[in-house]
């Protein structure tokens, strides 16, 4: 599943592992350390 989103949309996927419930985060926005550079973008998680 993560490979699909990475290839189809260019999202950077982060796998959190078993200790975090095997959540998968999709990083779809570029951040400057204080939040997204573009307004209106959201972060998502996949289980």
Backbone bond lengths (Angstrom), bond angles and torsions (degrees), N, CA, C in turn:
res aa  C-N    CA-C-N  psi(-1)  N-CA   C-N-CA  omega(-1)  CA-C   N-CA-C  phi
1 X - - - 1.440 - - 1.531 110.75 -
2 X 1.315 118.39 -45.47 1.458 120.07 -178.03 1.524 111.82 -65.43
3 X 1.325 117.01 -34.94 1.461 119.99 177.67 1.527 110.77 -62.72
4 X 1.320 116.73 -39.67 1.467 120.48 179.23 1.527 111.24 -58.74
5 X 1.334 117.12 -51.56 1.465 120.54 -177.52 1.525 111.90 -65.68
6 X 1.316 116.38 -37.33 1.460 120.05 177.94 1.523 111.18 -63.79
7 X 1.327 116.46 -43.63 1.461 120.49 -178.50 1.527 112.33 -77.08
8 X 1.322 117.43 -40.91 1.464 120.98 -175.54 1.530 112.59 -73.54
9 X 1.328 117.13 -38.19 1.458 120.43 -172.56 1.526 113.88 -119.38
10 X 1.335 117.22 -7.77 1.457 120.35 -178.88 1.516 113.92 76.76
11 X 1.335 116.51 17.66 1.459 120.30 179.84 1.518 110.26 -73.13
12 X 1.324 116.81 144.56 1.454 121.24 173.23 1.521 107.03 -91.80
13 X 1.321 115.60 121.10 1.458 120.91 -175.91 1.524 110.43 -99.53
14 X 1.324 115.90 139.80 1.463 122.06 178.19 1.524 107.90 -124.12
15 X 1.319 116.92 119.59 1.462 122.09 179.56 1.519 108.30 -93.53
16 X 1.336 117.28 123.47 1.460 120.92 -173.53 1.522 113.91 -88.34
17 X 1.304 119.35 -17.75 1.451 120.87 176.06 1.519 114.30 91.53
18 X 1.322 114.09 172.38 1.468 121.44 -174.60 1.528 112.62 -62.26
19 X 1.333 117.49 -38.84 1.470 120.67 -177.94 1.533 112.05 -64.56
20 X 1.332 117.28 -17.16 1.467 122.21 178.49 1.531 111.16 -112.95
21 X 1.332 116.93 23.72 1.456 121.71 176.40 1.521 114.31 76.33
22 X 1.348 116.36 19.79 1.470 121.94 -179.71 1.528 112.93 56.97
23 X 1.335 116.27 30.72 1.465 119.90 175.87 1.512 109.70 -66.00
24 X 1.304 114.14 150.93 1.458 122.74 175.36 1.519 107.09 -122.90
25 X 1.312 117.29 122.24 1.455 121.09 178.95 1.513 109.55 -99.54
26 X 1.312 116.07 137.34 1.462 121.56 175.32 1.520 107.42 -105.93
27 X 1.321 116.25 111.97 1.454 121.15 177.34 1.519 107.74 -88.48
28 X 1.334 115.51 102.10 1.467 120.59 -173.79 1.521 112.26 -107.49
29 X 1.315 117.23 -4.26 1.461 121.01 -178.49 1.514 109.99 -123.65
30 X 1.309 116.03 147.69 1.457 121.20 174.66 1.524 107.38 -84.77
31 X 1.334 116.60 128.94 1.454 121.85 -177.64 1.519 110.26 -110.00
32 X 1.322 115.17 148.13 1.461 120.03 175.83 1.522 111.05 -104.40
33 X 1.320 117.91 13.30 1.459 122.61 -178.91 1.518 112.55 96.35
34 X 1.317 117.15 -17.24 1.469 122.33 178.04 1.515 111.29 -114.61
35 X 1.306 116.71 8.79 1.451 121.30 -178.40 1.520 110.29 129.41
36 X 1.327 116.89 -178.10 1.458 120.63 -178.78 1.526 112.05 -63.87
37 X 1.311 116.24 146.64 1.466 120.82 176.38 1.521 111.82 -73.94
38 X 1.347 116.76 -28.95 1.453 121.34 179.48 1.515 109.46 -107.44
39 X 1.316 116.84 138.57 1.462 121.16 178.16 1.524 109.81 -76.09
40 X 1.319 115.61 151.04 1.446 121.68 173.87 1.522 115.03 89.52
41 X 1.322 118.12 0.13 1.461 120.41 178.18 1.515 109.48 -89.05
42 X 1.320 115.73 150.12 1.455 120.57 -178.64 1.522 109.50 -124.23
43 X 1.309 115.88 156.88 1.458 121.60 171.79 1.515 108.75 -97.66
44 X 1.316 116.96 145.89 1.456 120.24 -179.66 1.524 110.07 -131.12
45 X 1.317 115.04 157.02 1.459 120.33 172.79 1.516 108.79 -128.47
46 X 1.297 114.83 149.38 1.461 121.76 179.55 1.524 107.77 -122.41
47 X 1.315 116.05 141.52 1.463 118.78 177.46 1.509 109.88 -117.81
